[in-house]
Amino acid sequence: MEEQHTPAAPAWGGPARWWHGPPGRDHWNDEGRRARMPWRSTLLLTAFVLIGSNFAAHAQHGDRLALDPFSRALLLVGSGLLLWRQRYPVFVVFGTAAVALAYVAAGYPYGPVFLPVAVACFSAVVAGHRRAAWTAVGLLWAGHLLVAHWLYRGLPPTGDHPPSWMQEIGIATWVVAVLALSELVRTRREQWSRERAERAQAARRRADEERLRIARELHDVLAHSISVINVQAGVGLALLDSDPEQARTALTTIKAASKEALGEVRQVLDTLRAPGEAPRAPAPGLDRLPELVEQAASAGLTVEIEGIEGEVPAPAPGTDLAAFRIVQEALTNVVRHSGSRRARVRFDHERGVLRLRIDDDGPATGAAAGGSGNGLAGMRERAAALGGTIEAGPRDDGGFRVLAVLPWKAKEDNR
């Protein structure tokens, strides 16, 4: 699988093209990225500051001092501090502000000396150190006003005069713009972090729901088929010597039930295949009730279908599958736990609701029958997922009843 390469980071160290939203990984919080110092962007910015300051010195010749080794050292230090802007943003923003103030107070020409301060301020705000960034910029601004309008007579160069207040307002506008942009990026970054957390939580929730769904499907398929196989295996063992023909019939039933179980398990497992590969067979529904009745009969259980005459109801797909599985699990429990060999399944459809009632006359055998104990819980989960309900418990006359109320058009189909 080919790796996806992200665009190179711009000079301020954040992810490129941030306005399009964050990529799959959080580049600001990525520890590997933080561990690597931004050499390339810092070198480019340092070169820009040095070259730009030379042009500024020529343009301000006679008004400000010429560049000398000390001024270039200050420029190098101010730009070089940006190497640590991701690890120590508070230190860097105060350090660059102090260097810029010292450079201006020493009488050197104005120019891109303030660019490292803007980059450091941007990085500090985006990293969450808003107060430190605003404080550093405020101190630089106050120091500049003090130097430019009150202390300029005692500082180089000789004969210097204060800048106009319109110039100060223009500089203040740029400062506010940098801070506003930093706050915007910080806000967007926090929003992206929340969205990533919500997407991750939603993905985990969907994965949990899918695991539960597959677990329910496998339980319902295997519980019913293995119950039939268990009963028929007992019959076959009991009649193997006395009635070989009946034992053969039991083995034939076991073969058919196991084949059916394998087919349904394979269908459930198809949902785990790669995305885009559809299941090979439709999900079972109430149209397969005759097969269910036949399988129950092979286990010695007579099932009577009551209610809707002439045809099996055809609700929405989600309700259809849930109804089939509920009936299947209820009949499986009758085979396992009831002394009755007769069960009644009644369907009622009214006002957009499907009612299922499965009764047996009992009594309970008290046998565990190898069950997992998750049958009733699975039925309740299926009904709740569709917005329906399940009631299950003993009847006053000694039997057992399962009553399911499901919406005819399930929530998952009403989209």
C-alpha positions in Angstrom: 0.0 0.0 0.0 1.5 3.3 -1.1 2.2 5.9 1.5 0.5 9.2 1.1 2.9 12.2 1.2 1.7 15.4 2.7 2.7 18.8 1.3 5.8 20.5 2.8 5.1 22.7 5.8 5.3 26.5 5.3 7.7 28.6 7.2 5.7 29.0 10.3 5.9 25.2 10.9 2.1 24.3 10.6 0.6 21.9 8.1 0.5 23.2 4.5 -2.9 24.3 3.1 -4.4 24.5 6.5 -7.5 26.3 5.2 -8.6 23.1 3.5 -9.0 21.4 6.9 -6.7 18.9 8.7 -5.4 15.8 7.0 -5.8 12.4 8.5 -3.1 13.0 11.1 -2.9 15.8 13.6 0.3 17.5 12.4 0.3 20.0 15.2 0.2 17.4 17.9 2.3 14.8 16.1 5.2 14.0 18.4 7.4 12.9 15.6 7.0 16.2 13.8 7.6 18.1 17.1 10.8 16.2 17.6 12.2 17.4 14.3 13.3 21.0 14.4 12.1 23.2 11.5 15.5 23.7 9.9 14.4 24.4 6.4 11.8 27.0 7.2 14.1 28.7 9.7 17.0 28.9 7.3 14.8 30.4 4.6 13.4 32.9 7.0 16.8 33.9 8.3 18.1 34.4 4.7 15.1 36.6 4.0 15.6 38.7 7.2 19.3 39.2 6.4 18.8 40.1 2.8 15.8 42.3 3.5 17.6 44.1 6.2 20.4 45.0 3.8 17.9 46.5 1.4 16.2 48.4 4.3 19.6 49.7 5.4 20.2 51.2 1.9 16.8 52.7 1.8 17.2 54.3 5.3 20.8 55.4 4.7 21.5 58.5 6.7 18.4 58.1 8.9 19.5 54.9 10.8 22.8 53.3 11.6 24.5 51.1 9.0 24.5 47.4 9.6 27.5 46.0 11.4 28.5 42.6 12.9 26.5 43.3 16.1 23.3 44.1 14.2 23.8 41.0 12.0 24.3 38.9 15.1 21.1 40.2 16.5 19.3 39.3 13.3 20.8 35.8 13.4 19.8 35.3 17.0 16.3 36.5 16.5 15.7 34.3 13.5 17.6 31.3 14.9 15.4 31.2 18.0 12.6 30.1 15.6 14.2 26.6 15.5 12.7 26.0 19.0 9.3 27.6 18.3 7.5 24.3 18.4 9.2 22.9 21.5 9.4 26.1 23.5 6.9 28.6 22.0 6.7 30.9 25.1 10.5 31.3 25.4 10.8 31.9 21.6 8.1 34.6 21.4 9.6 36.5 24.3 13.2 36.0 23.0 12.4 37.3 19.5 10.5 40.3 20.9 13.5 41.2 23.1 16.0 40.8 20.2 13.8 43.0 18.0 13.5 45.7 20.7 17.3 45.7 21.2 17.9 46.0 17.5 15.5 49.0 17.1 16.8 50.7 20.3 20.4 50.4 19.0 19.4 52.6 16.0 19.6 50.0 13.3 17.2 50.3 10.3 13.6 49.1 10.4 12.8 46.2 8.2 12.1 42.4 8.4 13.5 42.3 12.0 9.9 42.0 13.2 9.1 39.0 11.0 10.6 36.5 13.5 8.4 38.0 16.2 5.3 37.6 14.0 6.2 33.9 13.3 6.9 33.2 17.0 3.7 34.9 18.0 1.7 32.9 15.5 3.3 29.6 16.7 2.7 30.5 20.4 -1.0 31.3 19.8 -1.7 28.2 17.7 0.1 26.1 20.4 -2.4 27.5 23.0 -0.1 30.0 24.7 -2.3 33.0 23.9 -1.5 35.1 27.0 2.3 34.7 26.5 2.0 35.8 22.8 -0.2 38.8 23.6 2.1 39.8 26.5 5.3 39.6 24.4 3.8 41.6 21.6 2.4 44.1 24.0 5.8 44.6 25.7 7.5 45.0 22.4 4.9 47.6 21.3 5.3 49.5 24.6 9.1 49.3 24.4 9.0 50.6 20.8 6.8 53.5 21.8 9.1 54.3 24.7 12.2 54.2 22.5 10.7 55.9 19.5 8.9 58.8 21.2 10.6 59.4 24.5 14.2 57.9 24.7 15.2 58.6 21.1 17.3 61.7 22.0 19.7 59.7 24.1 19.9 56.7 21.7 21.6 56.3 18.4 21.5 57.6 15.7 22.2 61.2 16.4 19.6 63.5 15.2 16.9 60.9 15.1 13.3 62.0 15.2 10.1 60.1 16.3 7.9 58.5 13.7 4.5 59.9 13.0 1.5 58.5 14.9 0.0 57.4 11.5 3.0 55.1 11.1 2.4 53.8 14.6 -1.2 53.1 13.8 -0.2 51.3 10.6 2.2 49.1 12.6 -0.4 48.5 15.2 -2.8 47.4 12.4 -0.3 44.8 11.2 0.2 43.6 14.7 -3.5 43.1 15.3 -3.8 41.4 11.9 -1.1 38.9 12.9 -2.7 38.2 16.2 -6.2 37.9 14.7 -4.9 35.4 12.1 -3.2 33.4 14.9 -6.4 33.3 16.9 -8.3 32.2 13.8 -5.9 29.3 13.2 -6.0 28.4 16.8 -9.8 28.3 16.8 -9.9 26.2 13.6 -7.3 23.8 15.1 -9.4 23.3 18.2 -12.5 22.7 16.0 -10.6 20.2 13.9 -9.4 18.4 17.0 -13.0 18.1 18.3 -14.2 16.9 14.9 -11.4 14.3 14.8 -12.4 13.1 18.3 -16.0 12.9 17.3 -15.2 11.0 14.1 -13.0 8.6 16.1 -15.7 8.1 18.7 -18.4 7.6 16.0 -16.1 5.1 14.2 -15.6 3.2 17.5 -19.3 3.2 18.1 -20.1 1.9 14.6 -17.5 -0.8 15.0 -19.0 -1.8 18.4 -22.5 -1.9 16.9 -21.3 -4.0 13.9 -19.6 -6.5 16.3 -22.7 -6.7 18.3 -24.8 -7.2 15.1 -22.5 -9.9 13.8 -22.5 -11.6 17.3 -26.3 -11.6 17.4 -26.5 -13.0 13.8 -24.0 -15.8 14.6 -25.7 -16.6 17.9 -29.2 -16.8 16.3 -27.9 -18.9 13.4 -25.8 -21.3 15.4 -28.2 -21.6 18.4 -31.1 -22.7 16.3 -29.3 -25.1 14.0 -27.2 -26.6 16.8 -30.3 -27.1 18.9 -31.9 -29.1 16.1 -28.6 -31.0 15.6 -28.4 -31.8 19.3 -32.0 -33.1 19.4 -31.6 -35.2 16.3 -28.2 -36.5 17.5 -29.9 -37.7 20.7 -32.7 -39.3 18.6 -30.1 -41.0 16.3 -28.1 -42.4 19.2 -31.2 -43.7 21.0 -32.5 -45.4 17.8 -29.3 -46.5 16.2 -29.7 -50.2 17.2 -33.5 -50.5 17.6 -34.6 -48.5 14.5 -31.8 -47.8 12.1 -34.1 -46.3 9.5 -35.3 -43.6 12.0 -31.7 -43.0 13.0 -30.8 -42.5 9.3 -33.6 -39.9 9.1 -32.2 -38.1 12.2 -28.7 -38.1 10.5 -30.2 -36.7 7.3 -31.8 -33.9 9.4 -28.5 -33.2 11.0 -26.8 -32.9 7.6 -29.5 -30.5 6.3 -29.4 -28.4 9.5 -25.6 -28.2 9.5 -25.6 -27.2 5.8 -28.2 -24.5 6.4 -26.1 -23.2 9.4 -22.9 -23.1 7.3 -24.7 -21.2 4.6 -26.0 -18.6 7.0 -22.7 -18.3 8.9 -21.0 -17.7 5.5 -23.5 -15.0 4.7 -22.9 -13.3 8.0 -19.1 -13.4 7.5 -19.5 -11.9 4.1 -20.1 -8.6 5.8 -16.5 -8.7 7.0 -15.2 -8.7 3.5 -13.5 -5.7 1.9 -15.7 -2.6 1.4 -17.7 -2.6 -1.8 -18.2 -6.4 -1.9 -21.9 -7.0 -1.4 -23.3 -10.1 0.4 -23.9 -13.0 -1.8 -27.4 -13.8 -0.5 -30.2 -11.7 0.8 -30.8 -11.5 4.6 -33.4 -14.0 5.8 -36.9 -12.8 6.5 -40.4 -13.9 7.3 -40.7 -15.4 3.9 -38.5 -18.2 5.2 -40.9 -19.2 8.0 -41.9 -22.4 6.3 -38.2 -23.5 6.5 -38.1 -22.6 10.1 -41.3 -24.6 10.8 -39.8 -27.5 9.0 -36.6 -27.4 11.0 -38.6 -27.2 14.2 -40.6 -30.2 13.1 -37.5 -32.1 12.6 -36.6 -31.4 16.2 -40.0 -32.8 17.3 -41.7 -29.4 17.7 -45.0 -28.6 16.0 -45.4 -24.9 15.1 -48.7 -23.3 14.3 -48.7 -20.0 12.5 -51.7 -17.7 13.2 -52.8 -14.2 12.4 -52.3 -13.0 8.8 -53.9 -15.4 6.5 -52.9 -16.4 3.0 -49.4 -14.9 3.0 -46.4 -14.1 5.1 -46.2 -10.3 6.0 -43.4 -8.4 4.2 -42.4 -5.4 6.4 -39.3 -3.2 5.8 -36.0 -5.2 5.5 -34.7 -4.3 9.0 -38.0 -5.3 10.7 -38.2 -8.4 8.5 -34.8 -9.7 9.6 -35.4 -8.9 13.2 -38.8 -10.6 13.2 -37.4 -13.7 11.6 -34.5 -13.9 14.1 -36.9 -13.3 17.1 -39.2 -16.1 16.0 -36.1 -18.4 15.4 -34.6 -17.7 18.8 -38.0 -18.1 20.5 -38.6 -21.5 18.9 -35.0 -22.5 19.7 -35.7 -21.8 23.4 -38.8 -23.9 23.2 -36.8 -26.8 21.9 -34.1 -26.3 24.5 -36.0 -25.4 27.6 -39.7 -26.4 27.3 -41.4 -29.7 27.9 -44.0 -28.8 25.4 -43.7 -30.1 21.9 -46.1 -27.5 20.4 -45.6 -23.7 19.8 -47.9 -21.0 18.4 -46.6 -18.0 16.4 -49.1 -15.2 15.9 -48.7 -12.1 13.7 -50.7 -8.9 13.9 -50.2 -5.8 11.8 -51.9 -2.6 12.8 -51.2 1.1 12.7 -47.7 0.6 11.4 -46.7 -1.9 14.0 -45.9 -5.6 13.7 -46.8 -7.7 16.8 -45.2 -11.1 17.2 -46.4 -13.5 19.9 -44.7 -16.9 20.4 -46.3 -19.2 23.0 -45.6 -22.6 24.3 -47.6 -24.5 27.0 -44.5 -25.6 29.1 -43.6 -26.7 31.6 -39.9 -25.6 31.7 -37.5 -28.6 31.8 -34.8 -26.7 33.7 -32.2 -28.1 31.3 -29.4 -25.8 30.2 -29.2 -27.4 26.8 -25.8 -25.9 26.1 -27.1 -22.4 25.6 -25.1 -19.2 26.0 -27.8 -17.4 27.9 -27.7 -14.5 25.4 -30.9 -15.3 23.4 -33.3 -13.0 25.2 -30.7 -10.3 25.4 -30.1 -10.5 21.7 -33.8 -10.3 21.0 -34.2 -7.2 23.1 -31.2 -5.6 21.4 -32.7 -6.3 18.0 -36.0 -4.8 19.0 -34.5 -1.8 20.7 -32.3 -1.1 17.6 -35.4 -0.7 15.5 -37.4 1.3 18.2 -39.4 -1.7 19.3 -39.9 -3.7 22.5 -39.7 -7.3 23.7 -41.5 -8.8 26.6 -40.7 -12.4 27.6 -41.7 -14.4 30.7 -43.7 -17.3 32.1 -47.5 -17.3 31.7 -49.9 -17.7 34.5 -51.0 -21.2 33.2 -47.4 -22.5 33.2 -46.3 -21.8 29.7 -43.9 -19.2 28.3 -44.6 -16.2 26.1 -42.4 -13.9 23.9 -44.2 -10.7 22.8 -42.4 -8.5 20.3 -43.6 -5.1 19.1 -41.7 -3.8 16.1 -42.3 -0.8 13.8 -43.5 -1.9 10.3 -41.1 0.6 8.8 -37.9 0.4 11.0 -35.9 3.5 11.9 -32.9 2.3 9.9 -35.1 2.1 6.8 -36.7 5.5 7.3 -33.8 7.6 5.9 
